[in-house]
Amino acid sequence: MRKPTRVAIIDDGINETIFNEKFLEYNLEIDAELQVVSRRNYHDLDFNHATICASIIRKYTKCDLMSSIKILNERAKSTVNQLVRAVEWCIEKEMDLVNISLGSTLNLDYEFLRNVVNQAYDRGMIIIAAQSNEGIFTYPASLTNVIGVNCDKAGIYTEREFAFNIYPLNGIDITANARHKLKDYLGREFITQNSNSFAAPVVTSIINDFLKQKPKMTIEEIRGKLRTASLNTDLTEYYPNVYHFLDWIKEAIIFVINDQGNPYNIEYYDFKVREIIYIDSNDVHVITHLISSYLSGSMQTLKTTDTVVIVNQISSYMSDGQGNLYLKELSKYGKDIVYLGENIDKDVLQLLEIDGIKNIKLYHQIINKSDILNKASRDVQIPFIFIYDFDGVKMNSLLFLLSKKFRENGYSLVTVSDSPQEILSGHKIVNPFKEGAFFESSLASLCSVHDPDIMIIGVKRALAFSRDKSTVDRMMNNFQSDLHMFIINDVSDLYNINDIICERSDNVLVLSNINETSSFECGGNVINCVAEDAIDKLYFFTLNFFRS
């Protein structure tokens, strides 16, 4: 006999009297003190937000069991802690489906919501969440382990129709119909607003039907079925187990191949790093054997590790397709994979799916992002800071710590790097010299999705190939920036760009520990980047620069 599917709605509380039946399994509230209490003293005939969401779900599917968890107050406000506690309660009560037609666009809420969403994923709970009606990156809707939904603003779809979004930059998987014909408690018909809140319940109803057919489907399997059921079924270049965000990583082992000279500090990652193993070899077969031997001998470590990361610095010297060996070998251990290197082909992505390991997540830059980073207006009215890293080591830690400082003080920002491995620290990866205007429009796209207060762009990889003045000149002439920072720990690099520093001394900052930088004839700004208070000084310098 099939186990009943349990659906929960986290919102402002379902008023079931309107339906002339008592169908709620739980009717609860998370109060301001985060206590889970029975809901009392409310207007049970109010056709409020949660009741409309429940009506939409019930219009299209029969729910075995439905529960209501109220977190929104009379002003439709709540705290991130109430939302986290509500999701935790759903995990404790083993809910199968959770509909959330609310969320946060604040950077500070990311970590709290990511952690509880990943806990829910581990327990097999499916969360469907609406994007903010502001149309920007939303937590939890935009997270990998959530089915994110927005509405069809063009009004093309009806009833349960929807489109499946391929590798969306905003993290929103589904665009669905939000205008539904319902009846109030007096039998009067009305049509719901065309808002993201009322698109999410449609998707919840569809997934509820999926789970009736096959209980305990994974989110990867559900995405596959949604793709098949969508109106845009001709989805080329789509691989269900390949992702372009890394918010799903909780704990990882990192293998670094032929990059011992570049230290990887475990403090500057967006997840917990169990261990970093350096491998010194140019032979792909030897490397694969060493990785496999380590993993085979570390089964206890693997129990708490969900992801294996390979930073392959020799990939450009490998033959076409040789990177496939890594993926095929790693897939045997059932762990999610991040492969930062070249020389894999798309055939291996199909092979991973065919071999029955669809639940393994894979990140790789083989997915062409030119279709998702495009067409945005380039007229972006926020401060842009470029950091040029001639040192080759300090940029990642600087980006990580400086962005953390801004977020702690209530600012929203996006950090960008041209070095693929720095996606591990939460930075967006864009190549500044790709396809002409691609870079500039990509930055504009990121701004339109995240709506940041500030954007910081780190340039390191480009300088590794050409450390002369022309590279910096090209960057500074092609891309408008408000402030330029240079990380320099070599006197020769300092002399190479001395003219640039003097020409633009009013919006240039040098980060260095070289004594020579303290006495620029042109009066350039200098901060000792190895001093204990370097990040604080850099933060306040940046604030004062833009305020003035």
Wavefront OBJ file of the C-alpha trace (Angstrom):
o trace
v 0.000 0.000 0.000
v 1.328 3.457 -0.924
v 2.396 5.680 1.927
v 0.371 8.966 2.000
v 2.156 11.979 0.509
v 2.489 14.775 3.040
v 2.386 18.365 1.776
v 3.168 21.437 3.895
v 2.567 25.103 3.069
v 4.778 27.666 4.808
v 2.990 31.006 4.530
v 0.462 33.100 6.512
v -1.723 30.168 7.577
v -4.426 28.208 5.741
v -8.019 28.946 6.758
v -9.637 25.584 6.116
v -13.168 26.643 7.180
v -13.502 28.191 3.720
v -13.361 24.699 2.236
v -16.207 23.400 4.455
v -14.038 20.541 5.637
v -11.299 19.903 8.146
v -8.413 18.527 6.123
v -5.264 19.914 7.805
v -2.986 17.420 9.477
v -1.247 20.256 11.346
v -2.290 23.903 11.698
v 0.643 25.567 13.406
v 2.540 28.816 13.790
v 6.214 29.660 14.347
v 6.050 32.621 16.704
v 8.599 35.421 17.100
v 10.432 33.373 19.742
v 10.668 30.466 17.269
v 8.291 28.340 19.294
v 6.041 25.948 17.364
v 2.516 26.590 18.655
v -1.033 25.766 17.615
v -2.647 28.502 15.558
v -5.438 30.271 17.437
v -7.582 33.419 17.285
v -7.603 33.996 13.560
v -10.279 34.922 11.003
v -11.090 31.491 9.588
v -13.033 32.868 6.606
v -10.252 35.133 5.387
v -9.224 34.130 1.849
v -5.593 34.980 2.567
v -2.369 34.171 0.734
v -1.839 30.667 2.156
v -5.480 29.749 1.595
v -5.209 30.761 -2.064
v -2.042 28.650 -2.421
v -3.841 25.672 -0.846
v -6.816 26.235 -3.163
v -4.569 26.157 -6.239
v -2.950 22.905 -5.140
v -6.301 21.315 -4.340
v -7.747 22.506 -7.667
v -5.255 20.447 -9.635
v -4.443 17.446 -7.422
v -5.750 15.444 -4.520
v -3.486 15.755 -1.494
v -3.289 12.831 0.890
v -2.287 15.047 3.825
v -1.757 18.813 4.002
v -0.304 20.931 6.803
v -0.124 24.678 7.392
v 2.819 26.435 9.051
v 2.247 30.158 9.578
v 5.292 32.414 9.772
v 4.019 35.638 8.159
v 2.438 38.245 10.418
v -0.438 40.618 9.610
v 1.953 42.801 7.574
v 3.106 39.757 5.555
v 6.525 39.882 7.265
v 8.649 37.259 8.977
v 12.276 36.667 9.900
v 14.739 34.314 8.225
v 14.945 32.438 11.535
v 11.214 31.718 11.419
v 11.546 30.367 7.886
v 14.512 28.200 8.878
v 12.636 26.870 11.906
v 9.588 26.089 9.754
v 11.686 24.060 7.313
v 13.385 22.289 10.232
v 9.957 21.371 11.605
v 8.983 19.942 8.199
v 12.156 17.848 8.215
v 11.382 16.585 11.731
v 7.833 15.618 10.715
v 9.063 13.929 7.502
v 7.075 16.042 5.080
v 7.450 15.004 1.431
v 6.617 18.307 -0.268
v 6.928 21.853 1.042
v 5.459 24.864 -0.788
v 7.080 28.209 0.103
v 5.647 31.280 -1.606
v 8.052 33.679 0.100
v 11.774 34.206 0.441
v 14.654 36.600 0.985
v 16.878 38.574 -1.381
v 19.409 39.483 1.323
v 22.975 38.153 1.071
v 23.083 37.745 4.835
v 20.274 35.161 4.745
v 22.003 32.947 2.193
v 24.034 30.820 4.595
v 21.125 30.110 6.966
v 18.761 29.059 4.194
v 21.342 27.125 2.203
v 22.204 24.996 5.231
v 18.605 24.078 6.090
v 17.738 23.453 2.417
v 20.658 21.038 2.096
v 19.508 19.257 5.272
v 16.059 18.880 3.716
v 17.627 17.508 0.523
v 19.572 14.913 2.509
v 16.303 13.730 4.062
v 14.602 13.452 0.670
v 12.221 16.385 1.194
v 11.286 18.368 -1.927
v 10.967 22.143 -1.565
v 9.117 24.236 -4.162
v 9.668 27.976 -3.666
v 8.601 31.158 -5.444
v 11.066 33.748 -6.672
v 10.709 37.226 -5.232
v 8.387 39.416 -7.291
v 11.328 41.818 -7.605
v 12.644 39.297 -10.128
v 16.093 38.924 -8.563
v 18.056 36.095 -6.945
v 15.949 34.725 -4.084
v 16.619 32.395 -1.154
v 15.531 29.628 -1.028
v 13.976 29.613 -4.560
v 17.265 30.126 -6.420
v 19.194 27.425 -4.551
v 20.182 24.212 -6.342
v 18.344 21.856 -3.970
v 15.046 23.712 -4.419
v 12.615 23.744 -7.358
v 12.428 27.496 -7.985
v 9.365 28.939 -9.722
v 8.336 32.242 -11.264
v 5.228 33.254 -13.183
v 4.583 33.521 -16.892
v 4.381 37.308 -17.220
v 3.436 37.085 -20.899
v 0.267 35.152 -20.071
v 1.030 32.387 -22.580
v 0.349 29.412 -20.304
v -2.932 28.228 -18.805
v -3.909 25.839 -16.022
v -0.879 23.626 -15.267
v 1.227 24.615 -18.253
v 4.840 25.604 -17.681
v 8.283 25.975 -19.261
v 11.489 24.395 -18.011
v 14.421 26.829 -17.779
v 17.826 25.525 -18.888
v 20.709 26.427 -16.556
v 19.028 29.642 -15.388
v 21.332 32.377 -14.141
v 18.710 33.275 -11.521
v 18.376 29.653 -10.339
v 14.665 29.485 -11.206
v 13.804 26.119 -12.787
v 10.199 26.652 -13.840
v 8.118 29.440 -15.381
v 4.456 28.548 -14.813
v 0.936 29.880 -15.106
v -0.149 31.918 -12.064
v -3.661 33.000 -13.090
v -6.145 30.477 -11.750
v -9.915 30.605 -11.574
v -11.007 29.922 -7.968
v -14.127 30.366 -5.849
v -14.360 32.098 -2.488
v -16.438 30.773 0.404
v -19.572 32.417 -1.029
v -19.079 30.656 -4.357
v -17.978 33.786 -6.201
v -15.384 33.225 -8.902
v -12.156 35.219 -9.061
v -8.830 34.926 -10.861
v -5.574 35.017 -8.926
v -2.953 37.693 -9.512
v -0.184 36.949 -11.981
v 2.518 36.704 -9.311
v 5.260 34.208 -8.549
v 3.483 33.208 -5.326
v 0.629 31.636 -7.271
v 2.836 29.901 -9.837
v 4.652 27.814 -7.197
v 1.509 25.892 -6.021
v 0.894 24.704 -9.599
v 4.314 23.056 -9.628
v 3.662 21.636 -6.159
v 0.482 20.006 -7.506
v 2.391 18.503 -10.446
v 5.146 17.091 -8.236
v 2.502 15.741 -5.841
v 1.175 13.670 -8.763
v 4.722 12.505 -9.558
v 5.158 11.285 -5.981
v 1.879 9.394 -6.080
v 3.261 7.423 -9.009
v 6.705 6.970 -7.496
v 7.184 7.952 -3.828
v 10.564 9.229 -2.660
v 11.674 10.570 -6.033
v 14.854 12.626 -5.817
v 14.990 16.236 -6.906
v 17.183 15.188 -9.846
v 14.530 12.702 -11.004
v 11.816 15.322 -10.527
v 13.722 17.843 -12.636
v 14.000 15.190 -15.347
v 10.228 14.588 -15.319
v 9.477 18.320 -15.261
v 11.698 18.764 -18.278
v 9.788 16.035 -20.136
v 6.389 17.447 -19.124
v 7.214 21.071 -20.019
v 6.001 22.847 -23.132
v 9.585 23.490 -24.283
v 10.560 19.810 -24.568
v 13.277 20.428 -27.176
v 15.935 21.292 -24.631
v 19.280 20.898 -26.340
v 22.455 21.102 -24.299
v 20.743 20.018 -21.102
v 22.143 17.414 -18.726
v 20.012 16.822 -15.616
v 22.958 16.027 -13.347
v 25.127 19.002 -14.409
v 24.808 22.198 -12.368
v 26.357 25.661 -12.597
v 26.111 26.640 -8.895
v 27.955 25.004 -5.986
v 25.616 25.853 -3.082
v 24.876 22.118 -2.700
v 28.337 21.312 -1.317
v 28.476 20.756 2.433
v 31.835 19.011 2.876
v 34.446 18.230 0.239
v 37.806 16.604 -0.395
v 39.926 18.612 -2.844
v 42.581 17.082 -5.112
v 44.980 19.659 -6.566
v 46.968 18.413 -9.549
v 50.338 20.041 -10.292
v 49.744 23.293 -8.455
v 51.774 22.880 -5.268
v 53.170 26.390 -5.590
v 49.731 27.933 -5.167
v 48.495 27.321 -1.592
v 44.800 26.483 -1.187
v 43.737 27.838 2.207
v 40.783 25.859 3.587
v 39.453 28.997 5.304
v 38.415 30.680 2.081
v 35.863 28.260 0.726
v 32.090 28.406 0.591
v 31.821 25.003 2.310
v 33.721 22.787 4.761
v 36.952 21.325 3.365
v 37.798 17.943 4.855
v 41.240 17.712 3.277
v 43.344 19.081 0.403
v 45.563 16.509 -1.331
v 48.283 17.652 -3.738
v 49.260 15.322 -6.586
v 52.470 15.927 -8.560
v 52.151 14.079 -11.862
v 51.511 14.755 -15.541
v 50.200 11.260 -16.284
v 46.400 11.095 -16.264
v 46.435 7.343 -15.555
v 48.772 7.771 -12.576
v 46.659 10.655 -11.266
v 43.449 8.652 -11.618
v 45.033 5.704 -9.781
v 46.281 7.915 -6.930
v 42.883 9.538 -6.485
v 41.105 6.180 -6.543
v 43.571 4.663 -4.079
v 43.058 7.531 -1.655
v 39.275 7.335 -1.830
v 39.253 3.537 -1.504
v 41.374 3.804 1.632
v 39.299 6.601 3.165
v 35.824 5.117 3.357
v 35.290 6.500 6.868
v 36.103 10.009 5.635
v 33.770 9.567 2.674
v 30.828 8.900 4.992
v 30.666 12.592 5.931
v 31.949 13.966 2.619
v 29.403 14.667 -0.105
v 31.680 16.069 -2.839
v 35.033 15.368 -4.473
v 36.740 18.336 -6.144
v 39.509 18.060 -8.745
v 41.509 21.172 -9.590
v 43.359 19.999 -12.685
v 46.125 22.415 -13.631
v 47.535 20.136 -16.351
v 44.268 19.782 -18.254
v 45.419 22.009 -21.119
v 48.242 19.524 -21.838
v 45.980 16.465 -21.886
v 44.523 14.814 -24.958
v 40.906 15.462 -25.872
v 38.544 13.491 -23.676
v 41.205 12.336 -21.176
v 39.395 14.159 -18.403
v 36.598 11.624 -18.858
v 38.749 9.117 -16.968
v 38.461 11.192 -13.800
v 34.677 11.417 -14.008
v 34.165 7.738 -14.760
v 36.398 6.719 -11.855
v 34.928 9.192 -9.359
v 31.358 8.223 -10.227
v 32.004 4.780 -8.680
v 32.037 6.330 -5.208
v 28.570 7.893 -5.438
v 29.809 11.351 -4.491
v 29.031 14.648 -6.173
v 31.841 15.885 -8.406
v 33.393 19.246 -9.176
v 35.879 19.063 -12.036
v 37.848 22.254 -12.650
v 39.767 21.496 -15.781
v 39.418 20.957 -19.491
v 39.477 17.934 -21.779
v 36.211 16.209 -21.041
v 33.538 15.847 -23.685
v 29.778 15.861 -23.509
v 29.570 12.134 -24.237
v 30.723 11.407 -20.702
v 27.860 13.496 -19.292
v 25.391 11.300 -21.169
v 27.283 8.207 -20.019
v 26.981 9.255 -16.376
v 23.219 9.538 -16.836
v 22.836 6.258 -18.725
v 24.849 4.340 -16.149
v 22.124 4.930 -13.583
v 23.842 7.497 -11.393
v 21.531 10.380 -12.170
v 21.558 11.528 -8.547
v 25.235 12.519 -8.709
v 25.684 16.264 -9.143
v 28.440 17.441 -11.427
v 29.916 20.886 -11.946
v 32.012 21.579 -15.024
v 32.470 24.599 -17.277
v 31.683 22.460 -20.334
v 28.185 23.920 -20.123
v 28.224 26.982 -22.365
v 27.008 29.954 -20.341
v 26.903 32.424 -23.213
v 23.157 31.857 -23.487
v 22.509 32.742 -19.853
v 24.947 35.629 -19.582
v 23.623 37.834 -22.333
v 21.330 40.540 -23.606
v 21.335 42.574 -20.401
v 21.551 46.340 -20.563
v 25.072 47.610 -19.942
v 23.889 50.765 -18.245
v 24.499 49.592 -14.683
v 24.506 52.310 -12.037
v 26.520 50.669 -9.245
v 30.196 50.959 -8.253
v 32.597 48.606 -10.067
v 35.959 47.692 -8.531
v 38.647 45.851 -10.520
v 41.404 44.016 -8.657
v 44.472 43.049 -10.714
v 46.463 40.295 -9.029
v 50.119 40.326 -10.128
v 51.004 38.289 -7.050
v 48.850 35.343 -8.222
v 48.086 34.151 -4.689
v 46.280 36.743 -2.605
v 43.275 37.657 -4.757
v 40.988 34.806 -3.660
v 41.463 35.499 0.048
v 41.087 39.234 -0.551
v 37.846 38.798 -2.505
v 36.500 36.369 0.088
v 37.329 38.477 3.149
v 36.408 41.839 1.627
v 33.035 40.561 0.405
v 32.408 39.050 3.836
v 33.126 42.441 5.404
v 30.662 44.200 3.105
v 27.936 41.614 3.749
v 28.408 41.785 7.513
v 27.685 45.501 7.244
v 24.467 45.007 5.302
v 25.710 45.501 1.738
v 24.729 43.263 -1.158
v 27.523 42.514 -3.586
v 28.672 40.173 -6.328
v 32.274 39.045 -6.655
v 33.621 37.921 -10.028
v 36.865 36.184 -10.954
v 38.487 35.051 -14.186
v 40.056 32.007 -12.445
v 37.791 28.910 -12.661
v 38.925 27.402 -9.337
v 37.692 30.428 -7.426
v 34.087 29.390 -7.907
v 34.876 27.233 -4.859
v 34.897 30.422 -2.795
v 31.533 31.609 -4.051
v 32.769 33.940 -6.801
v 31.133 34.107 -10.239
v 33.441 33.066 -13.089
v 33.633 35.162 -16.268
v 36.478 35.419 -18.793
v 37.264 39.135 -19.379
v 38.725 38.555 -22.852
v 36.034 36.273 -24.278
v 34.034 37.279 -27.325
v 34.520 41.049 -27.134
v 31.506 42.609 -25.438
v 30.573 39.294 -23.799
v 32.362 40.191 -20.557
v 30.700 43.563 -20.124
v 27.230 42.207 -20.898
v 27.892 39.289 -18.528
v 28.581 41.683 -15.673
v 25.376 43.532 -16.543
v 23.471 40.223 -16.513
v 24.818 39.394 -13.068
v 23.753 42.830 -11.868
v 20.231 42.398 -13.219
v 19.869 39.018 -11.487
v 21.417 39.925 -8.119
v 20.749 43.681 -7.889
v 23.933 44.274 -5.854
v 25.097 47.480 -4.193
v 28.613 46.910 -5.486
v 30.509 44.538 -7.792
v 34.140 43.482 -7.376
v 35.953 41.879 -10.332
v 39.206 40.011 -9.808
v 41.643 39.552 -12.710
v 44.375 36.982 -12.154
v 44.368 34.380 -14.905
v 44.740 36.962 -17.679
v 47.793 38.435 -15.941
v 49.378 34.992 -15.585
v 49.709 34.880 -19.386
v 50.732 38.498 -19.905
v 52.107 40.518 -17.021
v 52.894 43.690 -18.926
v 51.279 47.097 -19.098
v 49.307 46.267 -22.265
v 47.085 43.744 -20.485
v 46.136 46.247 -17.800
v 45.723 49.014 -20.393
v 43.332 46.836 -22.366
v 41.249 46.054 -19.291
v 41.111 49.650 -18.105
v 40.273 51.035 -21.547
v 37.646 48.399 -22.433
v 35.725 48.238 -19.157
v 34.545 51.189 -17.134
v 35.529 50.900 -13.493
v 35.291 53.299 -10.591
v 38.268 51.995 -8.621
v 41.322 49.968 -9.674
v 43.330 47.928 -7.164
v 46.676 46.268 -7.866
v 48.094 43.395 -5.797
v 51.851 43.635 -6.306
v 54.651 41.804 -4.507
v 57.356 42.002 -7.169
v 59.308 45.168 -7.930
v 59.412 44.438 -11.670
v 55.595 44.320 -11.819
v 55.494 47.606 -9.956
v 57.731 49.299 -12.491
v 55.722 47.818 -15.408
v 52.550 49.593 -14.336
v 54.046 52.646 -12.650
v 52.837 54.921 -15.460
v 49.265 53.652 -15.085
v 49.351 54.235 -11.342
v 50.607 57.769 -11.776
v 48.197 58.609 -14.614
v 45.159 57.483 -12.605
v 46.339 58.021 -9.056
v 42.962 59.440 -8.037
v 41.197 56.066 -8.484
v 44.055 53.586 -8.041
v 44.998 51.657 -4.913
v 48.103 49.466 -4.563
v 48.011 46.499 -2.213
v 51.549 45.415 -1.489
v 54.222 44.744 1.096
v 57.065 46.159 -1.055
v 58.797 49.134 0.546
v 59.138 50.931 -2.791
v 55.372 51.436 -2.981
v 55.397 53.736 0.019
v 57.044 56.535 -1.958
v 55.212 56.995 -5.285
v 56.186 60.339 -6.760
v 52.605 60.631 -8.017
v 51.155 60.172 -4.542
v 49.328 56.877 -5.159
v 47.316 55.206 -2.412
v 48.992 52.199 -0.772
v 47.825 49.589 1.758
v 50.063 46.890 3.191
v 48.138 43.770 2.161
v 49.806 41.474 4.730
v 49.046 43.658 7.751
v 46.516 42.295 10.270
v 44.163 45.207 9.672
v 44.491 45.163 5.862
v 40.879 44.102 5.181
v 39.477 46.717 7.584
v 41.605 49.429 5.964
v 40.593 48.291 2.497
v 36.913 48.243 3.443
v 36.964 51.761 4.906
v 39.103 53.097 2.056
v 36.513 51.780 -0.427
v 33.584 53.244 1.504
v 35.259 56.650 1.835
v 36.262 56.614 -1.841
v 32.675 56.217 -3.029
v 31.223 58.575 -0.438
v 33.568 61.313 -1.549
l 1 2 3 4 5 6 7 8 9 10 11 12 13 14 15 16 17 18 19 20 21 22 23 24 25 26 27 28 29 30 31 32 33 34 35 36 37 38 39 40 41 42 43 44 45 46 47 48 49 50 51 52 53 54 55 56 57 58 59 60 61 62 63 64 65 66 67 68 69 70 71 72 73 74 75 76 77 78 79 80 81 82 83 84 85 86 87 88 89 90 91 92 93 94 95 96 97 98 99 100 101 102 103 104 105 106 107 108 109 110 111 112 113 114 115 116 117 118 119 120 121 122 123 124 125 126 127 128 129 130 131 132 133 134 135 136 137 138 139 140 141 142 143 144 145 146 147 148 149 150 151 152 153 154 155 156 157 158 159 160 161 162 163 164 165 166 167 168 169 170 171 172 173 174 175 176 177 178 179 180 181 182 183 184 185 186 187 188 189 190 191 192 193 194 195 196 197 198 199 200 201 202 203 204 205 206 207 208 209 210 211 212 213 214 215 216 217 218 219 220 221 222 223 224 225 226 227 228 229 230 231 232 233 234 235 236 237 238 239 240 241 242 243 244 245 246 247 248 249 250 251 252 253 254 255 256 257 258 259 260 261 262 263 264 265 266 267 268 269 270 271 272 273 274 275 276 277 278 279 280 281 282 283 284 285 286 287 288 289 290 291 292 293 294 295 296 297 298 299 300 301 302 303 304 305 306 307 308 309 310 311 312 313 314 315 316 317 318 319 320 321 322 323 324 325 326 327 328 329 330 331 332 333 334 335 336 337 338 339 340 341 342 343 344 345 346 347 348 349 350 351 352 353 354 355 356 357 358 359 360 361 362 363 364 365 366 367 368 369 370 371 372 373 374 375 376 377 378 379 380 381 382 383 384 385 386 387 388 389 390 391 392 393 394 395 396 397 398 399 400 401 402 403 404 405 406 407 408 409 410 411 412 413 414 415 416 417 418 419 420 421 422 423 424 425 426 427 428 429 430 431 432 433 434 435 436 437 438 439 440 441 442 443 444 445 446 447 448 449 450 451 452 453 454 455 456 457 458 459 460 461 462 463 464 465 466 467 468 469 470 471 472 473 474 475 476 477 478 479 480 481 482 483 484 485 486 487 488 489 490 491 492 493 494 495 496 497 498 499 500 501 502 503 504 505 506 507 508 509 510 511 512 513 514 515 516 517 518 519 520 521 522 523 524 525 526 527 528 529 530 531 532 533 534 535 536 537 538 539 540 541 542 543 544 545 546 547 548
